[in-house]
Amino acid sequence: RLLSTFRAIHAGVEHDQMRLPAYGGALFDPDRFPFLEGRQSGTHWREVPAQPLPVSNRTVLHLLGALRAAAAVEPMLDLLADGDGTDYLSEAIVEALAEIGAPVLERLLQAQPRFDKPNQLNLVNVVLSKLGVHDPRVLAILLDELKRCPDIGAANLAVYGDPAALPDLMRAFDDYEVTPSDSPLTHHALIELT
């Protein structure tokens, strides 16, 4: 789609439902960097079909995060809200949003009501904890998560790193009830709280 868009901007489009004048120039010229289209150097885009390398969604998300592409925040939040929060793409979106950092905060707080599934809420809180922004609204959300789910809440608060959470963490640790069990995972919450 991106290659098609660049071609349309460069050469223009004449169609009964759309007209786009050709802008030309070097920026969108398909022949400037033919390797991006999977073509040999010296070939012309109107004569040799493009065979672009396949790029996974995960790679694109990684690039958007590394580029700190704030313009991509809304589409990423849409994808996150549409998913169930358990797939690999959701995890990649979380990492990309966290990497973008502070520009995500306000948009994520505004979008939070759209995330109604428990897995989605957990992912939103992971993003909030990783943004590197200490904000009383974020702290309140993470402390609420600590009350609902001590292990996940404690893990997110540890990543968030705000000393203001220590009294609540200590209280959650004191309130945690240890029950006998042979399973090493039974007291995962206790491990996270320590």
C-alpha positions as CSV (number, residue, x, y, z in Angstrom):
1,R,0.0,0.0,0.0
2,L,2.8,2.4,0.9
3,L,4.5,1.8,-2.5
4,S,1.3,2.3,-4.3
5,T,0.7,5.6,-2.4
6,F,4.2,6.8,-3.3
7,R,3.7,5.9,-6.9
8,A,0.3,7.8,-6.9
9,I,1.9,10.9,-5.4
10,H,4.8,10.8,-7.8
11,A,2.9,10.0,-11.1
12,G,-0.6,11.1,-10.2
13,V,-3.9,9.3,-10.6
14,E,-6.6,9.7,-13.3
15,H,-9.7,7.7,-12.4
16,D,-13.4,8.3,-12.8
17,Q,-13.8,8.5,-8.9
18,M,-10.5,10.2,-8.1
19,R,-8.0,12.6,-9.6
20,L,-4.6,13.3,-8.1
21,P,-2.1,15.5,-9.9
22,A,1.4,14.2,-10.3
23,Y,3.8,15.9,-7.8
24,G,6.9,14.3,-9.3
25,G,10.1,15.2,-7.4
26,A,12.7,12.9,-6.0
27,L,11.1,12.1,-2.6
28,F,8.4,9.7,-4.0
29,D,10.2,8.7,-7.1
30,P,10.0,4.8,-7.4
31,D,13.1,4.7,-9.5
32,R,15.3,6.6,-6.9
33,F,15.6,3.5,-4.7
34,P,14.4,0.6,-6.7
35,F,15.6,-1.9,-4.1
36,L,12.7,-0.8,-1.9
37,E,10.4,-2.3,-4.5
38,G,12.5,-5.4,-5.0
39,R,13.7,-4.3,-8.4
40,Q,17.2,-4.2,-9.9
41,S,19.1,-0.9,-10.2
42,G,18.5,0.7,-13.5
43,T,15.0,-0.6,-14.0
44,H,12.0,1.6,-14.5
45,W,8.9,1.2,-12.3
46,R,6.5,1.3,-15.2
47,E,8.3,-1.6,-17.0
48,V,9.3,-3.9,-14.2
49,P,6.8,-5.0,-11.6
50,A,7.6,-4.4,-7.9
51,Q,8.4,-7.4,-5.8
52,P,8.8,-5.8,-2.3
53,L,10.2,-7.8,0.6
54,P,7.5,-9.0,2.9
55,V,7.5,-7.0,6.2
56,S,5.6,-8.3,9.2
57,N,3.3,-6.2,11.3
58,R,5.5,-6.8,14.3
59,T,8.5,-5.3,12.4
60,V,6.5,-2.3,11.3
61,L,5.4,-1.7,15.0
62,H,9.0,-2.1,16.1
63,L,10.0,0.6,13.6
64,L,7.2,2.9,14.6
65,G,8.3,2.6,18.2
66,A,11.9,3.1,17.4
67,L,11.1,6.2,15.4
68,R,8.9,7.5,18.2
69,A,6.1,7.9,15.6
70,A,3.5,9.8,17.7
71,A,1.2,10.0,14.6
72,A,0.9,6.2,14.8
73,V,-0.5,6.2,18.4
74,E,-4.2,6.4,17.4
75,P,-4.1,3.6,14.9
76,M,-2.2,1.4,17.4
77,L,-4.8,2.1,20.1
78,D,-7.5,1.2,17.6
79,L,-5.8,-2.1,16.9
80,L,-5.3,-2.8,20.6
81,A,-9.0,-2.0,21.4
82,D,-10.1,-4.3,18.6
83,G,-8.0,-7.3,19.7
84,D,-8.5,-9.5,22.7
85,G,-5.2,-8.6,24.3
86,T,-3.7,-12.1,24.0
87,D,-2.1,-12.2,20.6
88,Y,1.4,-11.4,19.6
89,L,0.4,-8.3,17.8
90,S,-1.0,-6.8,21.0
91,E,2.3,-7.4,22.7
92,A,4.1,-5.7,19.9
93,I,1.7,-2.7,20.1
94,V,2.4,-2.4,23.8
95,E,6.1,-2.3,23.3
96,A,5.8,0.2,20.4
97,L,3.6,2.5,22.5
98,A,5.9,2.3,25.5
99,E,8.9,3.1,23.3
100,I,7.1,6.2,21.9
101,G,6.8,7.4,25.5
102,A,5.2,10.6,26.9
103,P,3.2,11.5,23.7
104,V,1.1,8.4,24.3
105,L,-0.1,9.3,27.8
106,E,-3.0,11.7,27.2
107,R,-4.3,9.7,24.2
108,L,-4.1,6.5,26.2
109,L,-5.9,7.9,29.2
110,Q,-8.7,9.3,26.9
111,A,-9.0,5.9,25.1
112,Q,-9.0,3.8,28.3
113,P,-12.8,3.4,28.5
114,R,-12.6,1.6,25.1
115,F,-10.6,-1.2,26.7
116,D,-13.2,-3.4,28.4
117,K,-11.7,-6.8,28.4
118,P,-9.4,-7.8,31.3
119,N,-6.5,-8.7,29.1
120,Q,-6.8,-5.3,27.3
121,L,-6.8,-3.4,30.6
122,N,-3.7,-5.3,31.7
123,L,-1.9,-4.3,28.5
124,V,-3.0,-0.7,28.9
125,N,-1.6,-0.7,32.4
126,V,1.7,-2.2,31.2
127,V,2.0,0.6,28.7
128,L,1.2,3.2,31.4
129,S,3.9,1.7,33.6
130,K,6.5,1.8,30.9
131,L,6.0,5.3,29.5
132,G,8.5,6.9,31.9
133,V,6.0,9.6,33.0
134,H,5.1,9.9,36.6
135,D,1.5,11.3,36.8
136,P,-1.0,11.0,39.6
137,R,-3.6,9.6,37.2
138,V,-1.3,6.8,36.2
139,L,-0.4,6.1,39.8
140,A,-4.1,5.9,40.7
141,I,-4.8,3.4,37.9
142,L,-1.9,1.2,38.8
143,L,-2.8,1.3,42.5
144,D,-6.3,0.3,41.6
145,E,-4.9,-2.6,39.6
146,L,-2.8,-3.6,42.7
147,K,-6.0,-4.0,44.7
148,R,-7.7,-6.1,42.0
149,C,-4.7,-8.2,41.0
150,P,-1.8,-8.0,43.4
151,D,0.8,-9.8,41.2
152,I,0.2,-7.9,38.0
153,G,-0.3,-4.6,39.9
154,A,2.9,-5.0,41.8
155,A,4.9,-5.9,38.7
156,N,3.6,-2.8,36.9
157,L,4.3,-0.6,39.9
158,A,7.8,-1.9,40.0
159,V,8.3,-0.9,36.4
160,Y,6.6,2.4,37.0
161,G,9.1,3.1,39.8
162,D,7.3,5.8,41.8
163,P,8.2,5.8,45.5
164,A,4.7,7.1,46.3
165,A,3.5,3.5,45.7
166,L,5.6,2.0,48.4
167,P,3.0,2.3,51.3
168,D,0.4,0.6,49.1
169,L,2.8,-2.1,48.1
170,M,3.7,-2.8,51.7
171,R,0.0,-2.9,52.7
172,A,-0.7,-5.4,49.9
173,F,2.3,-7.5,51.1
174,D,1.0,-7.5,54.7
175,D,-2.5,-8.4,53.6
176,Y,-1.4,-11.2,51.3
177,E,-2.6,-14.6,52.7
178,V,-0.1,-17.5,52.3
179,T,-1.8,-20.9,51.9
180,P,-0.1,-24.2,51.8
181,S,0.5,-25.6,48.3
182,D,2.8,-27.8,46.3
183,S,2.6,-25.6,43.2
184,P,5.5,-23.2,42.8
185,L,3.1,-20.8,41.0
186,T,0.6,-20.6,43.8
187,H,2.3,-17.6,45.5
188,H,3.4,-15.8,42.3
189,A,1.7,-12.6,43.7
190,L,3.9,-12.8,46.8
191,I,7.0,-13.0,44.6
192,E,5.9,-10.0,42.7
193,L,5.1,-8.1,45.9
194,T,8.6,-8.7,47.2
